Amino acid sequence: MSRIGKQPITVPAGVTVTIGDEIAVKGPKGNLTQKIVANVTVSQEGNEILVKRNDDSKPSRANHGLMRALVQNMVTGVTQGFEKKLSIIGVGYRAEVKGSKLVMNLGFSHPIEFDIPAGINIEADKTNGISVKGADKQQVGQVAAVIRGYRKPDHYKGKGVRYADEYVRIKAGKSA
């Protein structure tokens, strides 16, 4: 049996969970919905959510832990939220939020304008840091990856957009 899948999920106060064809979690930071994957049953007993698999086939064993982790991330997202931090490194590289757009100068001949999607909050500080916050863990990670993709870190000078905890190995370059 899945070690992750068999653990119950405790629902904190202020969070409501609705289970049908899909599971809907509503909390102070937002609302999230997720379809229930095949061969898995989700039930609620009191303030705990239990995920059980219907049979012992390989797909249902795989989906058992997956569904439990998805529901746990939904509960965490609507209570605490998720955050990814990015740093911009380079001379003249900067970012600022203008309305519903993130405007970045990353060494190109033009500024890059990124439309901030609904459900995501982006903050740019004065020290070239970007903070991506939201309730949906997948969406926060995807937005951070798209922003990083505009100028990935260079392995010779280290310039570019990187995750705050990312280590970039600097190569030696050409020796004469």
N, C-alpha and C positions, 0 to 999 in steps of 0.2 A: 504494500500500500504506500502511496505517496506520503512522504513525511510532511511536505508542505500542505498537500491537499486535505489531510485529515485534521488539521488544526482549525478550531473554530475562529471566526472573526467577530470580535466584540464591537458592537455598534455604540459609539459614545452618545451622550445626551445631546439633543439638538439635531440629530441626523435621522431622517426617515428613509426607510428602504421599502421599495415596492417590487414584488417579484411576480412576473407573468411570463410571457414569451421572452421578455428581456428584463433585466434588472435595472431599476432606476434608483439612484441615490441622491438625496437632496440634503444640503447642509448650508452652513453660513457662507461658504466661499463659492457656491454654485450648484448646478445640477449636472449629473452625468448619467448616461445610459449605456448599457452594453448588452448585446445579444448573448444569450446563454448558448455555449457551444454544444455540439452533439454529444450524446452519451453521458451527459452530466446533469444531475439534479441539484438545484439550489433551493434550500428551505431556510425559514427563519423561525427560531424558537426563542422567544423572549427577546433579549438584547444580543443574541448571537446568531450568526449566519453560518449554516453548515453546507458544505459542498460534498456531494457523494456521487460516485460513478455508478452507472447502471449495470455494467458488466465488467469483465476482466480482460477485454481485448486491448491490444496495443494502442489504438487511437484514443480509447476512453481513459487509459492510464495516463497518456500524455496530456489529455485535456483536463484531467482532474486537478493537477497542480497549477496549470495555466489559469483555469477559471478562478481558483481560489486567490491567486496572485492578482488577477485583474480586479476582483471585487475588493481586495484589501487596498489596492492602489486607489480605487474609487473612493473608499471611505476615508483614506488618508488625505486625498486631494480635496474633498469638500470640507474637511476640518482644518488641516494645516496648510495645504497647498504645496506645490513643488516649485523649485527654483534652480535655474542654471545660470552660472556666472561666466561671462566671457571677458577677456582682456584684449585690448587693441594695442599692438606694439609697433611703432614705426614713427619716423619724423613726419609730422603733419597729419598723421592718421587721427581721426576723431569721429565721434558719433554724437548725435543729439536727437531728441524726440520733438517733432513739430506736429502737433495735432495728433492724427492717427497714423503718422508715418515716422519711421526711423530713418534719418538722413545720415549717411556715412561717407566720409572722405577717406578713401583707402588707397590713394596714390594713383588713381586713374584720372583721365582728363575731365571726368564728370563725377558729380556726387551720385551715390547709389541711394535710391529711395525704396524702402521696404515697407509695404502696407502691413500694419499690425493686425493680425486676425482677431476675431471676436473671442473673448474668453482668455486672452493673453494680455498681460501687463508688462511693458518694457520700460525700464528706467536706465538712463545713461548718466553716469556721474562725471565730474570734472576731471578725474584722473584716468580717463580712457577705459572705463569699465562699463560693461553692459550687464544688466540683470534681467533675465526672462522669467516671469512668474505666471503661474496659472494653476488651475485645479486638475487638469488632465495631464498626466505624466507623459503620455505619448506625444501630445501636442506641444508641450514645453520642450521636449527633447528634439522634436522635428524643427521647430522654429529656431532653436539654438544652432542646429546643424546647418540650416539654410543660411543663417547669418554668417556662420563660420565659413561656409562654402564660397562666399563672395571674395575672400582673400585668405586662403589657407596659409598657415605659417610656413615661411621659407626656411629651408634647412641650412642655408649658408649665412644669412644675417639674422634670422629669427623674427623677421617682420611679418605682420599679418594679424588675423583674428584667431585667437585660440581660447580653449576653455581655461578657466582660472587655475585649475589644478593640473593642466596638461604640461608635460615635459617635452620639449623639442630639442633633439640632439643636434647640435651645430656641427656641420661638416667642415673639414679643413680648407677645402677649396683648392685651386690650382697652385702648385708651388713652382717657382721659376727655376 
